[in-house]
Amino acid sequence: MINYLYIHIPFCIKKCIYCDFYSIPFTPPFPPLAKGRIGGVAGDYINALRKEIELRKGVADNLKTIFIGGGTPTILSEKDIAEILNAVRENYSINPDAEITIEANPRTITEEKAEGLLKSGINRISIGVQSLIDKELVFLGRSHNADDAVKAVRDVKGAGFRNTSVDLIYGIPRLKEQRAKGKGYIRNWEYSLQKALELNPEHISTYELTPEKNTPLYDDIKAGIITMPDEGVIAEMYYKGIDILKEQGYIHYEISNFARKHEYNGYECKHNLNYWNRGEYLGIGAGAHSFFQGIRMSNARDVIRYIKSIDDNKIPVAEETHITNDEALKEFIFLGMRKIEGIDISQIPDEKRILISKAVEELSSHGLVEVKGNYLRLTRKGLILSNEVIVQVLLALEGLPPS
């Protein structure tokens, strides 16, 4: 049985310039005019979600985590979110210690709403702050400002949440005529970090802004309208984030993620750890991904098509991939090496371990990886080059020379 559930809410206030996740504008006016049940496409979508949850009954049980992501899930009312969670409870059992997370945009949160979310069973909230500098937020196309973000985190904590995560982005570029020198970028990044730390979140995620194809950011960079900070500045910002957060008592447990210590086992995101450990999970909603019984699958990335299919009692699976043993091993490496603890190489078959040993030795000589006991992991130097390092290990796994 699957113990991890993801639910996708594709609605947003507006699309950010860097986002390539499946999302669409929220149809009803925002903010919602009433606290009750919404109608329109969003209302039909919630009904479809509840029905898919029922159609998938028997696939998952004893849920250890539930993650409601998007989009902006908190664009919905507390009542809508409670209805979705009630549908989960009606069809699956939930572990008493389950981590139940919702993603939030600062503009969609008030203390009253946070109280309602807590009452619905949500016990972890991840707030997309991204920056605490207004000019950077405008550049990114965010719908909130720095004051909104500060208020949202304080409101959530005031409502009683004891597990709050904050997302931040570094490497935010400038328009061509507003190019900043390296030190300016770093000062801005330090400022956002320090302001975020004043809010005392239990968890912080720091993401490098990455231009993805088919986004306005990517197109503007290609056109020369926007310039990205150079690689040296990006690396300095990344390491600065690690050092500042460690000094403040955060545990660096994954390339981009940091958690405070806890009396028992810390505030690491259990749901995401399951992804990096290559665990099985069930995805509900338009564009949601699932992985179980050696198969990776995704639902249709279209709300209308999704609703119609569910209304016809059919799961709208758009893509399905059966993972071979070799592919599973590659996944074990490139997902597991994102974790700071690395991967247990004793789990790699002997003949495959021999194949990668030379690459590991070479990477180790350059100070990019290290082996501690049975664990192969990235070094501090290797973290910033993680993609390139992991590619070299995967090439060696296939018996190919380094690129």
PLY file of the C-alpha trace (Angstrom):
ply
format ascii 1.0
element vertex 403
property float x
property float y
property float z
element edge 402
property int vertex1
property int vertex2
end_header
0.00 0.00 0.00
1.14 3.55 -0.78
1.59 5.79 2.27
2.28 9.12 0.55
-0.34 11.27 -1.19
0.03 14.38 -3.36
-2.97 16.52 -4.37
-2.56 19.15 -7.10
-4.46 22.45 -7.08
-3.60 24.16 -10.39
-5.13 27.58 -9.73
-3.03 30.74 -9.23
-3.67 34.46 -8.78
-1.37 34.93 -11.77
1.51 33.12 -13.43
5.06 34.00 -12.31
7.62 34.63 -15.04
9.78 31.63 -14.04
7.09 28.99 -13.43
6.77 25.95 -15.68
4.44 23.95 -13.39
0.95 23.31 -14.66
-1.23 26.15 -13.40
-4.04 28.37 -14.67
-5.55 31.69 -13.49
-8.20 31.41 -10.78
-11.61 31.90 -12.45
-13.65 33.44 -9.60
-12.62 36.93 -8.43
-9.69 37.09 -6.06
-9.82 37.54 -3.14
-12.94 35.33 -2.95
-16.05 37.36 -2.18
-17.39 34.72 0.21
-15.90 32.12 2.53
-18.28 29.41 1.32
-18.00 26.85 -1.43
-16.81 28.26 -4.79
-18.43 27.47 -8.12
-17.31 27.59 -11.75
-14.41 25.54 -13.06
-12.69 25.56 -9.64
-15.81 24.10 -8.00
-16.09 21.42 -10.70
-12.39 20.65 -10.23
-12.82 20.11 -6.48
-15.69 17.71 -7.18
-13.45 15.84 -9.65
-10.63 15.66 -7.09
-12.99 14.11 -4.55
-14.15 11.60 -7.13
-10.60 10.66 -8.19
-9.73 10.13 -4.52
-12.65 7.69 -4.36
-11.75 6.00 -7.67
-8.21 5.40 -6.35
-9.48 3.79 -3.16
-7.45 0.67 -2.40
-4.22 2.09 -3.86
-3.13 4.00 -0.74
-3.71 3.65 3.00
-2.22 4.53 6.40
-1.02 7.82 4.92
2.20 9.11 6.45
2.15 12.36 4.46
-0.35 14.38 2.46
0.99 17.26 0.37
-1.42 19.76 -1.22
0.58 21.63 -3.84
0.05 23.80 -6.89
-0.49 26.36 -8.21
-1.69 28.06 -5.09
-3.82 25.69 -2.99
-4.67 28.40 -0.45
-6.44 30.36 -3.17
-9.32 28.06 -2.19
-11.37 28.66 0.94
-10.86 26.73 4.16
-14.16 24.96 3.46
-13.00 23.78 0.02
-9.74 22.45 1.45
-11.57 20.76 4.34
-13.86 19.02 1.82
-10.86 17.65 -0.07
-9.29 16.35 3.14
-12.61 14.85 4.25
-12.73 12.92 0.97
-9.25 11.58 1.77
-10.38 10.49 5.26
-13.47 8.78 3.84
-11.37 6.64 1.48
-7.98 6.15 3.18
-6.80 5.86 6.75
-4.37 8.54 7.92
-1.53 7.84 10.34
-2.03 9.79 13.61
1.47 11.31 13.16
0.97 12.15 9.47
2.63 15.26 8.06
-0.09 17.19 6.20
1.33 20.09 4.18
-0.24 22.85 2.11
1.57 25.36 -0.10
0.54 29.00 0.28
0.97 32.36 -1.40
1.31 35.15 1.20
-1.60 37.08 -0.31
-3.96 34.17 0.33
-3.32 33.84 4.07
-4.84 35.53 7.11
-4.67 34.40 10.72
-8.35 33.46 10.59
-7.82 31.38 7.45
-4.75 29.73 8.95
-6.84 28.75 11.98
-9.36 27.14 9.62
-6.62 25.22 7.83
-5.27 23.97 11.15
-8.75 22.81 12.17
-9.12 20.92 8.87
-6.10 18.77 9.83
-3.24 20.56 8.05
-0.20 20.75 10.34
2.54 22.05 8.03
2.46 25.07 5.73
4.98 26.04 3.06
4.87 29.74 2.17
6.21 30.98 -1.16
7.98 34.10 0.10
10.72 33.94 -2.62
12.22 37.33 -1.64
11.79 40.00 1.00
12.75 42.79 -1.39
9.82 44.41 -3.19
11.69 45.14 -6.43
12.69 41.48 -6.74
9.12 40.33 -6.10
7.82 42.67 -8.83
10.49 41.35 -11.19
9.47 37.75 -10.50
5.82 38.56 -11.16
4.73 37.70 -7.64
1.33 38.95 -6.46
2.56 39.84 -2.96
5.05 42.29 -1.50
7.54 41.90 1.35
5.11 43.16 3.99
2.50 40.62 2.82
5.07 37.84 3.24
6.08 38.90 6.76
2.45 39.21 7.81
1.57 35.80 6.33
4.29 33.98 8.29
3.35 35.80 11.49
-0.36 35.06 10.93
0.33 31.37 10.40
2.39 31.15 13.56
-0.19 33.20 15.46
-2.88 30.76 14.37
-0.96 27.91 16.01
1.10 26.31 13.25
4.23 24.71 14.69
5.77 23.57 11.40
6.21 26.43 8.94
8.42 26.42 5.86
9.57 29.42 3.84
10.70 29.27 0.20
13.38 31.72 -0.98
14.95 32.25 -4.41
18.53 33.38 -5.05
20.17 34.42 -8.31
17.35 36.79 -9.24
18.56 38.75 -12.31
17.97 42.33 -13.37
16.70 44.03 -16.49
19.57 44.89 -18.84
19.52 48.55 -17.79
19.47 47.63 -14.09
22.37 45.20 -13.94
23.87 44.93 -10.49
27.43 44.05 -9.61
28.12 40.79 -7.79
28.21 42.38 -4.34
24.78 43.93 -4.91
23.26 40.53 -5.63
24.88 39.03 -2.55
23.77 41.90 -0.29
20.19 41.47 -1.45
20.33 37.72 -0.84
21.77 38.19 2.66
19.04 40.72 3.42
16.24 38.32 2.41
17.81 35.49 4.39
18.21 37.56 7.53
14.65 38.92 7.29
13.34 35.37 6.82
15.31 34.18 9.85
13.71 36.90 11.98
10.39 35.09 11.33
11.86 31.91 12.86
10.47 29.31 10.42
11.09 25.65 11.23
12.16 24.95 7.63
13.72 27.00 4.82
14.13 26.07 1.15
16.58 28.05 -0.99
16.26 27.63 -4.74
18.48 28.94 -7.51
16.35 30.73 -10.10
16.59 28.47 -13.13
15.30 29.63 -16.54
12.97 26.92 -17.83
11.94 26.70 -21.47
8.49 28.03 -22.36
8.57 30.66 -19.61
8.74 34.48 -20.03
11.99 34.50 -18.03
13.68 32.11 -20.48
12.44 34.08 -23.49
13.63 37.43 -22.07
17.09 36.03 -21.30
17.37 34.64 -24.85
16.34 38.05 -26.21
18.98 39.83 -24.09
16.38 41.80 -22.14
17.44 40.12 -18.89
20.89 39.01 -17.77
21.58 36.36 -15.13
24.28 36.75 -12.46
27.48 34.94 -13.42
28.28 31.46 -12.07
30.77 32.74 -9.49
28.17 35.04 -7.95
25.57 32.24 -7.93
28.03 29.95 -6.13
28.84 32.63 -3.56
25.14 33.19 -2.88
24.54 29.46 -2.47
27.40 28.99 -0.02
26.43 32.17 1.82
22.98 30.69 2.35
24.42 27.42 3.68
26.74 29.20 6.12
24.15 31.66 7.44
21.52 28.97 7.96
23.95 26.58 9.64
25.07 29.37 11.99
21.41 29.79 12.97
21.02 26.11 13.84
19.47 24.74 10.66
20.41 21.27 9.44
21.32 21.14 5.75
19.70 17.86 4.70
19.19 18.24 0.93
20.82 20.41 -1.73
18.20 23.17 -1.34
16.60 22.38 2.03
17.30 23.22 5.66
15.43 22.21 8.82
15.63 23.12 12.48
16.37 20.42 14.99
13.42 18.94 16.84
13.17 17.09 20.13
12.44 13.88 18.21
13.46 13.76 14.54
13.64 17.28 13.12
11.52 19.36 10.76
12.73 17.82 7.50
9.94 17.54 4.93
8.96 13.87 5.17
6.96 14.02 1.95
9.90 15.24 -0.14
12.30 12.84 1.58
10.10 10.05 0.26
10.68 11.36 -3.29
14.45 11.50 -2.80
14.42 8.01 -1.26
12.59 6.81 -4.39
9.52 5.86 -2.38
6.12 5.19 -3.89
3.46 7.92 -3.93
0.01 8.61 -5.36
-0.75 11.86 -7.19
-4.31 13.19 -7.47
-5.37 15.98 -9.83
-4.61 17.47 -13.25
-0.92 17.03 -14.08
-0.23 15.08 -10.89
2.43 12.36 -10.99
2.37 8.95 -9.30
4.91 6.19 -8.79
4.03 2.69 -7.65
4.60 -0.93 -8.65
7.58 0.15 -10.76
5.48 2.48 -12.94
5.71 6.26 -13.20
2.55 7.91 -14.51
1.04 11.35 -14.86
-2.49 12.67 -15.25
-3.54 14.94 -18.12
-2.26 18.52 -17.73
-5.61 20.06 -18.62
-8.30 20.90 -16.07
-11.26 20.57 -18.45
-10.06 17.26 -19.87
-9.33 16.05 -16.35
-12.82 16.93 -15.09
-14.53 15.31 -18.09
-12.53 12.10 -17.75
-13.24 11.82 -14.01
-16.94 12.50 -14.65
-16.82 9.48 -16.98
-15.29 7.42 -14.14
-11.92 7.24 -15.93
-8.51 8.24 -14.50
-7.02 10.54 -17.20
-3.53 8.98 -17.30
-1.63 10.86 -20.01
1.72 9.09 -19.69
2.91 5.82 -18.21
6.49 4.56 -17.98
7.55 1.13 -16.72
10.89 1.53 -14.93
13.51 -1.10 -15.73
16.06 -2.30 -13.16
18.76 -0.17 -14.79
16.51 2.91 -14.76
15.63 2.25 -11.12
19.33 2.22 -10.24
19.87 5.53 -12.06
16.95 7.03 -10.14
18.39 5.73 -6.87
21.61 7.60 -7.67
20.34 10.93 -9.04
17.54 11.30 -6.49
19.48 9.97 -3.50
22.56 12.08 -4.11
20.45 15.20 -3.61
20.44 14.31 0.08
23.39 15.60 2.08
23.85 12.13 3.60
24.17 10.71 0.05
23.44 7.14 -1.03
24.27 3.77 0.49
26.51 2.23 -2.17
26.17 -1.20 -0.54
22.71 -1.23 -2.17
24.28 -1.04 -5.63
24.98 -4.46 -7.21
28.69 -5.38 -7.18
29.16 -5.26 -10.96
27.57 -1.80 -11.13
29.56 -0.55 -8.16
32.76 -1.58 -9.94
31.63 0.40 -13.01
31.25 3.65 -11.07
34.30 3.20 -8.83
36.72 4.87 -11.26
34.41 7.87 -11.74
33.98 8.17 -7.98
37.76 8.02 -7.53
38.26 10.74 -10.16
35.54 12.98 -8.72
36.94 12.42 -5.24
40.39 13.54 -6.39
38.84 16.85 -7.44
37.14 17.20 -4.06
33.60 16.83 -5.47
32.47 13.63 -3.72
33.51 11.59 -0.71
32.79 8.12 0.64
32.08 7.81 4.36
31.47 4.23 5.42
29.01 2.90 2.86
27.76 6.34 1.86
28.71 8.23 -1.29
27.90 11.91 -0.99
28.61 15.29 -2.51
31.16 17.49 -0.78
30.57 21.18 -0.13
32.40 21.90 -3.40
30.37 19.24 -5.20
26.99 20.58 -4.06
27.07 23.58 -6.39
28.05 21.26 -9.28
25.62 18.50 -8.31
24.06 18.06 -11.75
27.41 17.73 -13.50
28.81 15.40 -10.82
25.79 13.09 -10.87
25.90 12.95 -14.69
29.49 11.67 -14.50
28.44 8.88 -12.12
25.54 7.92 -14.39
27.77 7.87 -17.48
30.17 5.54 -15.67
27.20 3.33 -14.73
26.54 2.86 -18.45
30.21 2.16 -19.18
30.56 5.48 -21.03
33.55 7.85 -20.80
33.22 11.17 -18.93
31.65 13.99 -20.91
0 1
1 2
2 3
3 4
4 5
5 6
6 7
7 8
8 9
9 10
10 11
11 12
12 13
13 14
14 15
15 16
16 17
17 18
18 19
19 20
20 21
21 22
22 23
23 24
24 25
25 26
26 27
27 28
28 29
29 30
30 31
31 32
32 33
33 34
34 35
35 36
36 37
37 38
38 39
39 40
40 41
41 42
42 43
43 44
44 45
45 46
46 47
47 48
48 49
49 50
50 51
51 52
52 53
53 54
54 55
55 56
56 57
57 58
58 59
59 60
60 61
61 62
62 63
63 64
64 65
65 66
66 67
67 68
68 69
69 70
70 71
71 72
72 73
73 74
74 75
75 76
76 77
77 78
78 79
79 80
80 81
81 82
82 83
83 84
84 85
85 86
86 87
87 88
88 89
89 90
90 91
91 92
92 93
93 94
94 95
95 96
96 97
97 98
98 99
99 100
100 101
101 102
102 103
103 104
104 105
105 106
106 107
107 108
108 109
109 110
110 111
111 112
112 113
113 114
114 115
115 116
116 117
117 118
118 119
119 120
120 121
121 122
122 123
123 124
124 125
125 126
126 127
127 128
128 129
129 130
130 131
131 132
132 133
133 134
134 135
135 136
136 137
137 138
138 139
139 140
140 141
141 142
142 143
143 144
144 145
145 146
146 147
147 148
148 149
149 150
150 151
151 152
152 153
153 154
154 155
155 156
156 157
157 158
158 159
159 160
160 161
161 162
162 163
163 164
164 165
165 166
166 167
167 168
168 169
169 170
170 171
171 172
172 173
173 174
174 175
175 176
176 177
177 178
178 179
179 180
180 181
181 182
182 183
183 184
184 185
185 186
186 187
187 188
188 189
189 190
190 191
191 192
192 193
193 194
194 195
195 196
196 197
197 198
198 199
199 200
200 201
201 202
202 203
203 204
204 205
205 206
206 207
207 208
208 209
209 210
210 211
211 212
212 213
213 214
214 215
215 216
216 217
217 218
218 219
219 220
220 221
221 222
222 223
223 224
224 225
225 226
226 227
227 228
228 229
229 230
230 231
231 232
232 233
233 234
234 235
235 236
236 237
237 238
238 239
239 240
240 241
241 242
242 243
243 244
244 245
245 246
246 247
247 248
248 249
249 250
250 251
251 252
252 253
253 254
254 255
255 256
256 257
257 258
258 259
259 260
260 261
261 262
262 263
263 264
264 265
265 266
266 267
267 268
268 269
269 270
270 271
271 272
272 273
273 274
274 275
275 276
276 277
277 278
278 279
279 280
280 281
281 282
282 283
283 284
284 285
285 286
286 287
287 288
288 289
289 290
290 291
291 292
292 293
293 294
294 295
295 296
296 297
297 298
298 299
299 300
300 301
301 302
302 303
303 304
304 305
305 306
306 307
307 308
308 309
309 310
310 311
311 312
312 313
313 314
314 315
315 316
316 317
317 318
318 319
319 320
320 321
321 322
322 323
323 324
324 325
325 326
326 327
327 328
328 329
329 330
330 331
331 332
332 333
333 334
334 335
335 336
336 337
337 338
338 339
339 340
340 341
341 342
342 343
343 344
344 345
345 346
346 347
347 348
348 349
349 350
350 351
351 352
352 353
353 354
354 355
355 356
356 357
357 358
358 359
359 360
360 361
361 362
362 363
363 364
364 365
365 366
366 367
367 368
368 369
369 370
370 371
371 372
372 373
373 374
374 375
375 376
376 377
377 378
378 379
379 380
380 381
381 382
382 383
383 384
384 385
385 386
386 387
387 388
388 389
389 390
390 391
391 392
392 393
393 394
394 395
395 396
396 397
397 398
398 399
399 400
400 401
401 402
